[in-house]
Amino acid sequence: MRRLLVSLVLPAALLVGHAARAESIKIGYVDVQRAVQEVEEGKAAKSKLQGEVDAARAQVDAKQSALQKMDADYQKQVSVLSEDAKHKKQEELKKAYLETQQSAQELQESISKKEKAAMDSISQRMLQVIAEVSEREGLAFVLDKQALLYAPNSADVTNEVVRRYNDKFAAAGSDAKTVKSSKK
């Protein structure tokens, strides 16, 4: 009986010891997606990329309009064209269609690369700021909100990360812009 009692009490004591240590571990989380959208650098990158997307869309739309006009002209002339002329016009349409598709794909790839480069830069800086906030707040772990099923709002350090990021990197970004504009 005594042996049974000791075998039950010992694991319970170990669990209490683990629970006490677990209470001293602070865990926080960051909504990284929201943070990237809210930092000044992220807003600027999004605005710049949106401008490039709009310009690319305008280029593609212009090429598609020209292609539709070519097709409409061909449809009007098809009844009076010789077989050779029809074949030649069809080849021109096919070539213009393929060029338009290729151009649209190249523009999309270019924008995707630029977006990835901007996000990589912001992400590296974001990790640096998260580490600083974690150290300052005494957090043992900081998780991405996307990986959580539940966490209390009190563990959310996103606002602090955004504030610190802007404090740390907004001045550096504005200094770089000032230098660039003074060189012009």
Buried (B, 14 or more C-beta within 10 A) or exposed (E): EEEEEEEEEEEEEEEEEEEEEEEEEEBBBBBBEBBBEBBBBBEBBBEEBEEBBEEBEEBBEEBBEEBEEBBEEBEEEEEEBEEEEBEEBEEEBEEBBEEBBEBBEEBEEEBEEBBEEBBEEBEEBBEBBBEBBBEEEEBEEBBEBEEEEEBEEEBBBBEBBBBBBBEBBBEEBEEEEEEEEEEE
